[in-house]
């Protein structure tokens, strides 16, 4: 590789990092303002937030209508034509064991949710439970998290497989002084069907048996993701004081996943819908935002 190629690669990597930092900075500023104003926080439907970072920024979100914990994980941001940046996030949800959504988890996800991976320390002295910080002047804060946060522990989060608890993707295309496009991509269900009898060993050589023909995972991606998407759109719009709101939704045939104990493949499923929901937000009616290219829209139809 010559010096010119090295320079180009370094510049491209630096640009990606810069855009990601811009997106992370604006997101943190947004959350800070949101939780300082009750009207914005209630519009988002949120009770608490915890900003975390390891190899990249992410946020735990406690929703007022649900007993589990959302995770919004910033994969990265890049510059695209017509925008300052396009940021992509993964939406995960860690349901409480008493929630109906918990039943949709796979067997291994349920084992993980019940394990010490989620044994986070209780709130102490009113401080942030995720960081174990203490603020004695707010002794009653986070009182409903005294038995645990419902989020993974910082020490063991890294052992959770990337596809566990996945519900959908969120994308934000942002153009300062003009507007934003917010896009949710998910399915009505993320389903895994067992196509061959097999067993998986866990801690202490405990075996989990999987039976051919059974449905091991049936996680309602759209129902889970839509709650956080709708609240985010409302509060993001209020935060920026956008005046115009255009909504669209695309639907198409979804996929289900087939697990034979060695590999996981996918196949089309007419019983599962692929859904892309989008909200365009503008300061002025006459503004026009550039389209955001997305190969996932291929083969989908726009809902009237």
C-alpha positions in Angstrom: 0.0 0.0 0.0 1.6 3.3 -1.0 1.7 6.5 1.0 -1.2 8.2 -0.9 -3.4 5.2 -0.2 -2.4 5.3 3.5 -3.2 9.0 3.7 -6.6 8.4 2.0 -7.5 5.6 4.4 -6.4 7.6 7.4 -8.5 10.6 6.3 -11.6 8.4 5.7 -11.2 6.8 9.1 -10.8 10.2 10.7 -13.9 11.4 9.0 -16.0 8.5 10.2 -14.8 9.1 13.8 -15.5 12.8 13.5 -19.1 12.2 12.3 -19.7 9.6 15.0 -18.4 12.0 17.6 -20.7 14.8 16.2 -23.7 12.5 16.4 -22.8 11.3 19.9 -22.3 14.9 21.1 -25.7 16.0 19.8 -27.4 12.9 21.2 -26.0 13.5 24.6 -27.0 17.2 24.5 -30.5 16.1 23.4 -30.8 13.7 26.3 -29.5 16.3 28.8 -32.1 18.8 27.7 -34.8 16.2 27.5 -34.3 15.1 31.1 -34.1 18.7 32.4 -37.5 19.4 31.0 -40.4 17.2 32.2 -42.5 18.0 29.1 -39.8 16.7 26.8 -39.1 13.7 28.9 -42.8 12.8 29.1 -43.2 13.2 25.3 -40.4 10.6 24.9 -42.2 8.3 27.4 -39.0 7.9 29.5 -38.3 7.7 33.2 -34.5 7.4 33.3 -31.4 7.3 31.1 -27.8 6.1 31.6 -25.1 7.1 29.2 -22.5 4.3 28.8 -19.4 3.9 26.6 -16.9 1.1 26.0 -15.8 0.7 22.3 -18.7 3.0 21.3 -21.4 5.1 22.9 -24.7 3.6 24.0 -27.6 4.5 26.2 -29.9 2.6 28.6 -33.4 3.9 28.5 -36.1 3.1 31.1 -39.5 3.5 29.4 -42.5 4.7 31.5 -44.9 2.1 29.9 -42.6 -0.9 30.1 -40.8 -2.7 32.9 -37.8 -3.7 30.9 -34.8 -1.7 29.7 -34.0 -0.4 26.2 -30.5 -0.1 24.9 -29.7 2.3 22.0 -26.3 1.4 20.6 -24.6 3.9 18.3 -22.9 1.8 15.6 -21.4 4.9 13.9 -22.1 7.9 11.7 -21.0 9.0 8.2 -21.4 11.9 5.9 -23.9 11.5 3.0 -25.1 13.9 0.3 -27.4 16.5 1.7 -26.8 15.9 5.4 -24.2 16.7 8.0 -24.3 13.0 9.1 -26.2 9.8 9.0 -26.1 7.8 12.3 -27.1 4.2 12.7 -28.3 2.7 16.0 -29.2 -0.8 17.2 -32.3 -1.1 19.4 -32.2 -3.9 22.0 -34.7 -4.6 24.7 -34.1 -6.5 28.0 -37.6 -7.5 29.2 -38.5 -8.1 32.8 -39.3 -11.7 33.4 -42.9 -10.9 34.1 -43.5 -9.1 30.8 -45.3 -10.9 27.9 -42.4 -9.9 25.6 -40.1 -12.1 27.8 -41.8 -15.2 26.4 -40.7 -14.3 22.9 -37.0 -14.6 23.8 -35.0 -17.7 22.7 -34.2 -20.3 25.4 -30.6 -19.1 25.5 -31.7 -15.4 25.8 -33.9 -16.4 28.8 -31.0 -18.1 30.5 -28.8 -15.1 29.9 -31.5 -12.7 31.3 -31.8 -14.8 34.4 -28.0 -15.1 34.9 -25.5 -13.0 36.8 -24.9 -11.0 33.6 -27.9 -8.9 34.8 -27.1 -8.9 38.5 -26.4 -5.1 38.6 -26.0 -3.5 42.0 -29.0 -1.8 43.5 -29.3 2.0 43.7 -27.3 3.4 46.5 -28.0 6.8 48.1 -30.1 8.0 45.1 -27.2 7.8 42.6 -27.1 6.3 39.2 -27.5 2.5 39.7 -25.5 1.7 36.5 -22.5 3.6 37.6 -23.0 3.0 41.4 -22.6 6.8 42.0 -24.0 8.3 45.2 -25.8 11.6 45.6 -27.0 11.7 49.1 -29.2 14.9 48.5 -31.5 12.7 46.3 -32.0 9.7 48.6 -35.3 8.7 47.0 -34.2 8.9 43.4 -34.3 5.6 41.5 -36.4 4.0 44.3 -38.0 1.6 41.9 -34.5 0.2 40.9 -33.5 -0.7 44.5 -33.6 -4.5 43.6 -31.6 -4.0 40.4 -31.6 -2.0 37.3 -32.7 -4.6 34.7 -29.7 -3.7 32.6 -26.6 -5.8 32.0 -23.7 -5.3 34.4 -20.8 -3.3 33.1 -18.4 -6.1 33.9 -20.2 -8.9 32.0 -22.1 -7.1 29.2 -19.3 -8.0 26.7 -20.2 -11.7 26.9 -23.7 -11.2 25.5 -23.8 -12.4 21.9 -24.5 -9.5 19.5 -27.8 -10.8 18.2 -29.3 -11.4 21.7 -32.2 -9.1 22.6 -32.2 -7.5 19.2 -35.4 -5.7 18.2 -34.5 -3.3 15.3 -32.4 -0.5 13.8 -32.9 3.2 14.1 -31.3 5.7 11.6 -31.1 9.5 11.9 -30.1 11.7 9.0 -29.4 15.2 10.3 -29.0 18.6 8.5 -28.6 21.6 10.7 -31.0 24.5 10.0 -33.1 22.3 7.6 -34.3 19.1 9.3 -34.0 15.4 10.1 -35.1 12.1 8.8 -35.7 9.4 11.4 -36.1 5.8 10.1 -37.0 2.6 12.0 -36.2 -0.8 10.4 -37.6 -4.0 11.9 -40.0 -6.9 11.5 -43.3 -7.8 13.1 -41.4 -10.7 14.6 -37.9 -12.0 14.8 -38.5 -15.7 14.6 -36.2 -18.7 14.9 -37.4 -22.2 14.0 -35.6 -25.3 14.9 -35.1 -27.6 11.9 -33.1 -30.4 13.6 -32.9 -31.9 17.0 -29.9 -30.8 18.9 -28.5 -29.8 22.3 -26.4 -26.9 23.6 -24.3 -27.2 26.7 -24.1 -24.2 29.1 -22.6 -23.4 32.5 -22.0 -26.5 34.6 -22.5 -28.7 31.6 -26.2 -28.1 31.8 -27.8 -29.1 28.5 -30.5 -27.2 26.7 -32.5 -29.4 24.2 -34.0 -28.1 21.0 -36.7 -30.0 19.2 -37.2 -30.1 15.4 -40.3 -28.1 14.4 -40.4 -25.9 17.5 -40.2 -22.1 17.5 -37.3 -21.0 19.8 -37.6 -17.3 19.3 -40.6 -15.1 18.5 -39.6 -11.6 19.5 -42.1 -8.8 18.4 -39.6 -6.4 16.9 -42.1 -3.8 15.7 -44.1 -3.6 18.9 -41.0 -3.3 21.0 -39.2 -0.8 18.7 -42.2 1.4 17.8 -42.6 2.6 21.4 -39.1 4.0 21.5 -39.3 5.3 17.9 -42.5 7.2 18.4 -41.3 8.8 21.7 -38.0 9.7 20.1 -39.6 11.4 17.1 -41.9 13.5 19.4 -39.1 14.6 21.7 -36.5 15.1 18.9 -39.1 17.3 17.1 -39.8 19.4 20.2 -36.1 19.7 21.0 -35.3 21.2 17.6 -38.6 23.0 17.4 -39.4 21.5 14.0 -42.7 22.8 12.5 -43.4 20.2 9.8 -43.9 16.4 10.2 -44.3 13.9 7.3 -44.7 10.2 8.1 -44.4 7.2 5.8 -44.3 3.4 6.3 -43.2 0.7 4.0 -44.1 -3.0 4.3 -42.8 -6.1 2.7 -42.3 -9.8 3.1 -40.2 -10.7 6.1 -37.8 -13.5 6.8 -37.6 -16.2 9.5 -34.4 -17.9 10.7 -33.7 -21.7 10.6 -31.5 -23.2 13.2 -30.1 -26.7 12.7 -27.7 -26.5 15.7 -24.7 -25.7 13.5 -25.8 -22.8 11.3 -28.6 -20.3 11.1 -30.1 -19.6 7.7 -33.0 -17.4 6.7 -36.0 -17.9 4.3 -38.8 -15.7 3.2 -42.0 -15.8 5.3 -45.4 -14.5 4.3 -46.5 -14.7 8.0 -43.9 -12.1 9.0 -43.8 -8.5 7.7 -40.7 -6.4 7.2 -41.4 -2.8 8.2 -39.6 0.5 7.6 -41.2 3.5 9.3 -39.9 7.0 8.5 -40.6 10.5 9.8 -39.3 13.6 8.0 -39.0 16.7 10.2 -38.5 20.3 8.8 -38.3 23.8 10.1 -40.3 25.1 7.1 -42.8 23.6 4.8 -40.9 24.7 1.7 -37.7 22.9 2.7 -36.7 19.7 0.9 -34.5 17.0 2.4 -32.5 14.7 0.2 -33.6 11.1 0.0 -31.6 8.7 2.1 -30.5 5.7 0.0 -31.4 2.4 1.6 -31.2 -1.0 -0.1 -33.6 -2.4 2.4 -36.4 -0.6 0.7 -36.2 -2.8 -2.4 -39.2 -5.0 -2.8 -41.3 -3.1 -0.3 -44.5 -1.1 -0.9 -45.4 2.3 0.5 -48.5 2.2 2.6 -51.2 4.7 1.6 
